[in-house]
Amino acid sequence: MTSKTDSAFTKKEILLMVCLAIVAMVMTTVAVIPNLRNSVKDLFSSESRTVVAKVTGNLTPLGPKVTVLKIHNKNSLELEVYKLSDADGMSMIAKLPLAENRDGYFTLKGNSTNLALTDVDADGTLEIVAPTFDDQMVPRLNIYKYNEGTQSFDKVSSPEEEGAAK
């Protein structure tokens, strides 16, 4: 008499379990190794730009009239400043990268905002104010002042930053 060994699983079921075990091991490896995890994440995340905030106004009483966009890219925040004119429409005059990559907000005249044109130093020229958070979630207030001579924007530093730089 010959005895035949009977298995509780068919060959198809065993093959399916082996495949599932391999998939589980690969997924665990991807989840544990940061470089692999970031590569897989990049495959599924979009590369698109997102407009987080928009503000329009005259920088000085005589102009120029600008629209400022706060843009969130993949891992960065930046400001894009467009000059508005009747003849040309809109033309970009500045692209201002923000050091931090987390959007922030602050209260201006009783309203919460994440982008503003306001006269910070009371000189008659509006400054661009864009709050952000750094990696430790410390709030930062980025202020850019329009320079009429160069027709560009200069970052304004607070007295604490100037003292720390010296």
ZIKAZI-V143881 format. One record per backbone hydrogen bond with DSSP energy under -1.0 kcal/mol. NH is the residue of the N-H (numbers start at 0). CO is the residue of the C=O. E is the energy in kcal/mol with one decimal. If there is no record, write none. Layout:
NH_CO_E + NH_CO_E
This chain:
13_9_-2.2 + 14_10_-2.4 + 15_11_-2.3 + 16_12_-2.2 + 17_13_-2.2 + 18_14_-2.3 + 19_15_-2.5 + 20_16_-2.2 + 21_17_-2.2 + 22_18_-2.5 + 23_19_-2.4 + 24_20_-2.2 + 25_21_-2.5 + 26_22_-2.6 + 27_23_-2.2 + 28_24_-2.3 + 29_25_-2.4 + 30_26_-2.3 + 31_27_-1.8 + 32_28_-2.1 + 36_32_-2.6 + 37_33_-2.7 + 38_34_-2.0 + 39_35_-2.5 + 40_36_-2.3 + 41_37_-2.4 + 42_38_-1.3 + 43_39_-1.0 + 44_40_-1.6 + 49_71_-1.9 + 51_69_-3.2 + 52_69_-1.2 + 54_67_-2.1 + 56_65_-2.3 + 58_63_-2.4 + 62_59_-1.6 + 65_56_-2.9 + 66_81_-2.5 + 67_54_-3.4 + 68_79_-2.7 + 69_52_-2.6 + 70_77_-3.1 + 71_49_-3.1 + 72_75_-2.5 + 77_70_-2.1 + 78_95_-3.1 + 79_68_-2.5 + 80_93_-2.9 + 81_66_-2.9 + 82_90_-3.2 + 83_64_-3.1 + 84_88_-2.8 + 88_84_-1.6 + 90_82_-1.8 + 92_80_-3.0 + 93_80_-1.5 + 95_78_-3.2 + 97_76_-2.4 + 101_132_-1.0 + 103_130_-1.7 + 105_112_-2.5 + 107_110_-3.1 + 110_107_-1.6 + 112_105_-2.9 + 115_128_-2.0 + 117_126_-2.2 + 119_117_-1.3 + 125_58_-3.3 + 126_117_-3.2 + 127_143_-2.8 + 128_115_-2.9 + 129_141_-3.0 + 131_139_-2.8 + 132_101_-2.2 + 133_137_-2.1 + 136_133_-2.0 + 139_131_-3.3 + 141_129_-1.7 + 143_127_-2.5 + 144_153_-3.1 + 146_151_-3.3 + 150_146_-1.7 + 151_146_-1.2 + 153_144_-2.8 + 155_142_-3.2 + 161_157_-2.0 + 162_158_-2.2 + 163_159_-1.9 + 164_160_-1.5
